[in-house]
């Protein structure tokens, strides 16, 4: 059974029992991704690492052979 079929079945059952319909699949995906990003930034700060620019810094380090390059 696909996600859409399960959602339609759950919606039908909720309507039969007079309950509110469940949220549609994917309705909260953007909010979940946003919360995960904020949590990872928080964990970075608590650990003493920079909260932003970590990927760009790592790529710059890798591209320049392990030397810190201020332009990156």
C-alpha positions, 0 to 999 in steps of 0.5 A: 500500500502506498503512502497516498492510499494509506492517507486516503484510508485513514481520512475515510476512517476518521470521517466515519468516526467523526474524528479530524482528518490526519495531516497530508503526507509531506505537510510538515517536511519543510518545518522538520528540515528547518528544526533539524538545521537549527538543532545542528547549529545549536549542537555546534555552538554547544560543542564550541564549533562555528555554527555557520560556514562549516561546509564551505570551510571544509571544502576550502581546506580540502581544495587548498591542500590542507592550508587555511586560505582567507579568501574562502 
